[in-house]
Amino acid sequence: MNKGTGKCLEPQQFNGYAFKDCNGASGQTWKIGATSGQGHTFTNVRLGACLGVTAYNSLTTVACDAQDRSQLWSDIAPS
């Protein structure tokens, strides 16, 4: 959940991502996945894929690879 908006990030079938009211759905559930010295991956529970950034700076979900810097996130702490 985003602390500023109180909304959850959810992948959309055709339109990327949306911030929606949190309802506990698996599509809104992200887990800290693999950890490397460079950061952590975020895995979407429903998709089993990781949150990444494309070359055009938009969000995407892809097969998890902790060596891919476009999937690594830092300065996060589990709640």
C-alpha positions, 0 to 999 in steps of 0.5 A: 500500500502506498502510504501517501495515497492508501492505494495498492498497485495492481497489474491490469490486463491490457493497460499496465498498472493502476492504483486501486483501493486495497482489497487483499486480492492476490494481484495487489499483493507483492512480496520481497523476492530475491535479494542481491547486493544491489537491491531486492526484487518484488514478486506479484503473488498472482502473476509470479513475476517481478516488477521491473522498469522498461527502457522507456521508464514504464513499469512491467512484470517479467520473469524474475532475475535478481541479476537484472538491475531493472528489477532491483529496488532499494531502500525498502523495508517489509511491513 
